[in-house]
Each structure stands twice: as C-alpha cells, then as structure tokens.
Amino acid sequence: MTRITVDVNDEWLDAAREELGTETKVATINAALHAFALRRQAADIIAALDSVPMDFTDSDQAWRHGGGRDLSRLEEDARRDRAA
C-alpha cells in the first residue's frame, strides 16, 4: 500500500463519498480508484469479446427443447442501442 499526501477538492470528495456510500476520506478515495480500475477491466473484456466473430445463424433452432431465441440480429441491435 502506498501512502501519499494530496490536496483533494472537498466538494468532489463529498460527492464521491455520497455516491459510493463510504464513511471516510481514505475509503472514498480507495473505492473511487477501485471503481475506475474495474471500469478499465470491463472495457478490456468488452474489447476482447468484440474482437471475436460470432455467428448466430439459425440460433433459434440450435437450442434443445423446442428451440431458442433468434440471436441473428444481436450484434446489430447492440451496436444500434450503443449509438443511441
């Protein structure tokens, strides 16, 4: 663990504490840093998944017990929703 001394904007710290539900300044700063680290990891995972070609052709027939969901437009719908 690294110990540092920094000047922090009190309004931002209070807003972060309220949003994160933390009790102390240290807990707030650590929770905020953790949240950003998780966001980065999630972005990396999404990028990795986005690089894999997926073929959902006939997906509605691919599942047992009466078929499944038609996923043939999943990628197109997700990109459209993200752009909106």
ROVODO-725501 format. One record per residue (C-alpha): residue number from 1; residue in one letter; y negated, x, z. Coordinates in pm, 1 decimal, m for minus. Each point is the difference from the previous one (the first is absolute). Layout:
REM ROVODO-725501
<r bamar="NUM" minu="A" Y="Y" X="X" Z="Z"/>
...
//
This chain:
REM ROVODO-725501
<r bamar="1" minu="M" Y="0.0" X="0.0" Z="0.0"/>
<r bamar="2" minu="T" Y="m344.4" X="131.8" Z="m89.5"/>
<r bamar="3" minu="R" Y="m290.6" X="m36.3" Z="238.7"/>
<r bamar="4" minu="I" Y="m340.9" X="m31.9" Z="m167.8"/>
<r bamar="5" minu="T" Y="m351.6" X="m102.8" Z="89.7"/>
<r bamar="6" minu="V" Y="m177.9" X="m220.1" Z="m252.4"/>
<r bamar="7" minu="D" Y="m303.3" X="m223.2" Z="m14.9"/>
<r bamar="8" minu="V" Y="109.5" X="m352.2" Z="m86.3"/>
<r bamar="9" minu="N" Y="m212.2" X="m297.6" Z="m101.5"/>
<r bamar="10" minu="D" Y="26.6" X="m236.4" Z="297.4"/>
<r bamar="11" minu="E" Y="m29.5" X="m317.6" Z="m209.9"/>
<r bamar="12" minu="W" Y="281.7" X="109.9" Z="m229.3"/>
<r bamar="13" minu="L" Y="212.7" X="101.4" Z="297.0"/>
<r bamar="14" minu="D" Y="m55.3" X="m337.0" Z="168.7"/>
<r bamar="15" minu="A" Y="79.3" X="m184.0" Z="m322.8"/>
<r bamar="16" minu="A" Y="318.1" X="204.9" Z="m44.4"/>
<r bamar="17" minu="R" Y="99.7" X="m58.1" Z="362.8"/>
<r bamar="18" minu="E" Y="m43.0" X="m374.4" Z="m44.0"/>
<r bamar="19" minu="E" Y="194.0" X="m2.7" Z="m327.7"/>
<r bamar="20" minu="L" Y="282.6" X="218.3" Z="129.4"/>
<r bamar="21" minu="G" Y="17.3" X="m153.5" Z="346.8"/>
<r bamar="22" minu="T" Y="m12.4" X="336.6" Z="172.2"/>
<r bamar="23" minu="E" Y="m134.3" X="66.0" Z="348.7"/>
<r bamar="24" minu="T" Y="m134.2" X="355.7" Z="m15.9"/>
<r bamar="25" minu="K" Y="m193.7" X="216.9" Z="m241.9"/>
<r bamar="26" minu="V" Y="294.6" X="238.0" Z="m34.9"/>
<r bamar="27" minu="A" Y="241.3" X="m285.2" Z="m70.8"/>
<r bamar="28" minu="T" Y="m242.0" X="m147.9" Z="m253.2"/>
<r bamar="29" minu="I" Y="m44.8" X="324.9" Z="m190.2"/>
<r bamar="30" minu="N" Y="374.5" X="72.0" Z="1.0"/>
<r bamar="31" minu="A" Y="81.6" X="m355.4" Z="m114.1"/>
<r bamar="32" minu="A" Y="m256.9" X="21.1" Z="m279.4"/>
<r bamar="33" minu="L" Y="136.5" X="334.8" Z="m120.2"/>
<r bamar="34" minu="H" Y="354.0" X="m137.0" Z="17.4"/>
<r bamar="35" minu="A" Y="m99.3" X="m307.7" Z="m202.0"/>
<r bamar="36" minu="F" Y="m147.3" X="217.6" Z="m274.7"/>
<r bamar="37" minu="A" Y="307.8" X="224.9" Z="m2.6"/>
<r bamar="38" minu="L" Y="221.8" X="m308.5" Z="m41.7"/>
<r bamar="39" minu="R" Y="m225.2" X="m129.1" Z="m276.9"/>
<r bamar="40" minu="R" Y="43.7" X="329.9" Z="m183.1"/>
<r bamar="41" minu="Q" Y="377.6" X="m12.6" Z="40.9"/>
<r bamar="42" minu="A" Y="5.3" X="m357.7" Z="m129.2"/>
<r bamar="43" minu="A" Y="m205.7" X="101.7" Z="m303.7"/>
<r bamar="44" minu="D" Y="244.0" X="283.5" Z="m70.0"/>
<r bamar="45" minu="I" Y="296.2" X="m238.3" Z="25.8"/>
<r bamar="46" minu="I" Y="m165.4" X="m252.2" Z="m232.9"/>
<r bamar="47" minu="A" Y="m75.6" X="277.3" Z="m249.8"/>
<r bamar="48" minu="A" Y="362.2" X="114.9" Z="10.3"/>
<r bamar="49" minu="L" Y="129.6" X="m353.7" Z="m52.8"/>
<r bamar="50" minu="D" Y="m255.7" X="m59.2" Z="m274.5"/>
<r bamar="51" minu="S" Y="136.1" X="299.7" Z="m191.0"/>
<r bamar="52" minu="V" Y="351.9" X="m146.9" Z="m21.7"/>
<r bamar="53" minu="P" Y="66.0" X="m224.5" Z="m299.2"/>
<r bamar="54" minu="M" Y="160.7" X="m328.9" Z="99.8"/>
<r bamar="55" minu="D" Y="178.3" X="m244.6" Z="m225.4"/>
<r bamar="56" minu="F" Y="18.7" X="m353.8" Z="134.5"/>
<r bamar="57" minu="T" Y="139.7" X="m148.3" Z="m320.2"/>
<r bamar="58" minu="D" Y="241.8" X="m281.8" Z="80.8"/>
<r bamar="59" minu="S" Y="m66.2" X="44.3" Z="372.0"/>
<r bamar="60" minu="D" Y="31.8" X="m373.7" Z="48.6"/>
<r bamar="61" minu="Q" Y="364.9" X="28.9" Z="m109.5"/>
<r bamar="62" minu="A" Y="77.5" X="323.2" Z="182.7"/>
<r bamar="63" minu="W" Y="43.5" X="m139.9" Z="349.7"/>
<r bamar="64" minu="R" Y="320.5" X="m156.7" Z="126.3"/>
<r bamar="65" minu="H" Y="26.2" X="m356.0" Z="127.5"/>
<r bamar="66" minu="G" Y="m192.3" X="m183.6" Z="m267.9"/>
<r bamar="67" minu="G" Y="m244.1" X="259.7" Z="m127.0"/>
<r bamar="68" minu="G" Y="m312.8" X="148.2" Z="147.2"/>
<r bamar="69" minu="R" Y="m368.7" X="24.3" Z="m68.1"/>
<r bamar="70" minu="D" Y="m150.0" X="72.9" Z="m338.9"/>
<r bamar="71" minu="L" Y="m168.1" X="335.5" Z="62.0"/>
<r bamar="72" minu="S" Y="m74.3" X="77.6" Z="m364.5"/>
<r bamar="73" minu="R" Y="m376.4" X="m43.9" Z="52.8"/>
<r bamar="74" minu="L" Y="m15.8" X="162.0" Z="344.2"/>
<r bamar="75" minu="E" Y="m174.1" X="318.5" Z="m110.3"/>
<r bamar="76" minu="E" Y="m246.5" X="m183.8" Z="m224.7"/>
<r bamar="77" minu="D" Y="m83.5" X="m251.0" Z="274.5"/>
<r bamar="78" minu="A" Y="m47.9" X="274.0" Z="260.5"/>
<r bamar="79" minu="R" Y="m237.0" X="195.1" Z="m223.9"/>
<r bamar="80" minu="R" Y="m196.7" X="m317.4" Z="m79.5"/>
<r bamar="81" minu="D" Y="m24.5" X="m89.6" Z="370.2"/>
<r bamar="82" minu="R" Y="m111.5" X="352.9" Z="88.8"/>
<r bamar="83" minu="A" Y="m275.3" X="m11.6" Z="m264.6"/>
<r bamar="84" minu="A" Y="m133.4" X="m333.9" Z="124.1"/>
//
